[in-house]
Amino acid sequence: MGAVIGDILPLAVGIAISPIPIIAAILMLLSPQAKGTSVGFLLGWVLGIVVAVVVFTLLASVIPEQDPDASKPIAGMIKIVLGALLLFLALKQWRGRPKADEEPPLPKWMSAIDTMTAVKGLGLGFLLSAVNPKNLIMAVSAGIVIGTAGISGGEQTIAIAVFVVIAACSVAIPVIGYLVASKQMAGPLESLRGWLVHNNATVMAVLLLVIGVVVIGKGIGNF
């Protein structure tokens, strides 16, 4: 159980510090309908993470592995492929990073955040967590780790819960903090948004590189 938690922690942190959903949450908190859209976004974000990791945990559980101490070539190969995809995404992010004096472009959908409803916020949160390729690959990797670890259903549930809590905390903390103290949070949130906008590509490139290497290493270790 402890080994499983240790393996999924870097993946959960990888999702947690993904800048785009944090920027989206902050923009919602600074919008006219801050409370409704931000809470909807948080619910969708959590739901998407839960669905992705649970589905792939269940799929990974059917991979035939008789001896828990034996090599796991199928799981190992899947991890290596996922790790390679993360390295590819890391290279793509690094090459696309803006220059020092360049204003980085934001996704066009962010301009519509001011007019979003709670339902649209929920849908956006779900898409960014469950469908976004970078986050989906990390959730798939976590599902593979949990599903092939040979642990009980109760232990799988605990591992999934730990993964979801850590992966969702970066969106949950500003949203909950704003609901508790909206006036005090406005300035810090705007400063954080500006920093994340300018460093999004660099942060994600380094993050994906590190996690990709870790996942490939875990995959090699299964042989």
Secondary structure, DSSP 8 states (H G I E B T S, - for coil): -HHHHHHHHHHHHHHHT-HHHHHHHHHHHTSTTHHHHHHHHHHHHHHHHHHHHHHHHHHHHTS----TTS--HHHHHHHHHHHHHHHHHHHHHHHT---TTS-----GGGGGGGG--HHHHHHHHHIIIIISHHHHHHHHHHHHHHHTS---HHHHHHHHHHHHHHHHHHHHHHHHHHHH-HHHHHHHHHHHHHHHHHHHHHHHHHHHHHHHHHHHHHHHHT-
